[in-house]
Amino acid sequence: MEETGSWVLVSRTLAPYKKTGVEKWRGLSVDLDRLPRTGDTGSTAYCIDTHEEFMYEKTTDRWYSMPTQNGSGGGGELGPGLETPIATDEEVDEMLNTVFGENNY
């Protein structure tokens, strides 16, 4: 098992006929570089010390910073593989088309 530091898996919703699913993680921002990449697209991670939230996208194998209510992402240092930029509408459409098929979402 991979070393996850302070990250704790608090829930996993399994997809039908799959061994993986959407996961919810809680942990400290100091351990962002240890955030597991074991879930499916839509898995989330919440930093309890900084209130930052991240969402995992499986095809890119990256955790993306989620915007806060005021429209900005969280602050702080990000570990390897974590991306600060928020995806554009075009990037989201492309990702959804890849996952669900052309305009089937």
C-alpha positions in Angstrom: 0.0 0.0 0.0 1.2 3.4 -0.9 2.2 5.9 1.9 -0.6 8.4 2.2 0.7 10.5 5.1 -2.2 12.2 6.9 -4.7 11.3 4.1 -7.6 9.2 5.2 -10.2 7.6 2.9 -13.6 8.5 4.4 -15.8 7.0 1.7 -15.8 5.1 -1.6 -18.7 4.7 -4.0 -18.0 1.7 -6.2 -19.1 1.8 -9.8 -21.1 -1.2 -11.0 -18.9 -4.1 -12.3 -15.6 -2.2 -11.4 -13.2 -2.5 -8.6 -12.7 1.2 -8.3 -15.0 4.1 -7.7 -15.3 7.7 -6.6 -13.3 8.3 -3.3 -13.4 11.1 -0.7 -10.2 11.8 1.1 -9.5 14.1 4.1 -6.0 15.2 5.2 -3.5 17.9 5.7 -2.1 20.2 3.0 1.5 19.4 4.0 0.8 15.9 2.6 -0.6 16.9 -0.8 2.3 15.1 -2.6 1.1 11.9 -1.0 -2.5 12.2 -2.2 -3.5 8.8 -3.6 -4.5 8.3 -7.3 -6.6 5.2 -6.7 -10.1 6.5 -7.4 -12.1 7.3 -10.5 -12.7 10.7 -12.0 -14.7 12.8 -9.5 -12.8 11.7 -6.5 -12.3 14.5 -4.0 -9.7 15.5 -1.4 -10.3 18.1 1.3 -7.5 19.8 3.3 -8.8 20.2 6.8 -6.1 22.7 7.7 -6.5 25.1 4.7 -10.1 24.3 3.5 -8.8 23.6 0.0 -10.6 21.1 -2.1 -9.2 19.1 -5.0 -10.8 16.8 -7.6 -9.2 13.9 -9.4 -9.4 13.3 -13.2 -8.3 9.8 -14.1 -7.5 10.2 -17.8 -4.9 12.9 -17.0 -3.9 11.3 -13.6 -4.1 14.7 -11.9 -5.7 16.4 -9.0 -7.1 19.8 -9.8 -7.8 22.6 -7.4 -11.5 23.4 -7.0 -12.7 27.0 -6.9 -14.0 28.4 -3.7 -17.3 30.4 -3.5 -15.5 33.6 -4.3 -14.2 32.0 -7.6 -10.6 31.5 -6.6 -8.8 28.3 -5.9 -7.1 27.6 -2.6 -3.6 28.8 -1.7 -0.5 27.0 -0.4 2.1 24.8 -2.0 1.0 21.9 -4.3 2.8 18.6 -4.5 3.9 16.9 -7.7 1.0 16.1 -10.0 -1.3 18.7 -8.5 -2.4 21.5 -10.8 -3.5 24.9 -9.8 -5.3 26.1 -13.0 -9.0 25.4 -13.3 -10.0 23.7 -16.5 -11.7 25.8 -19.2 -15.2 25.1 -20.4 -13.7 23.6 -23.6 -11.4 21.3 -21.6 -14.3 20.1 -19.4 -16.4 19.4 -22.5 -13.5 17.5 -24.1 -13.0 15.4 -20.9 -16.8 14.7 -20.6 -17.0 13.7 -24.3 -14.0 11.4 -23.8 -15.6 9.7 -20.7 -19.2 9.6 -21.8 -19.2 9.9 -25.6 -20.0 12.9 -27.7 -22.6 15.1 -26.0 -24.0 12.2 -23.9 -23.7 13.9 -20.6 
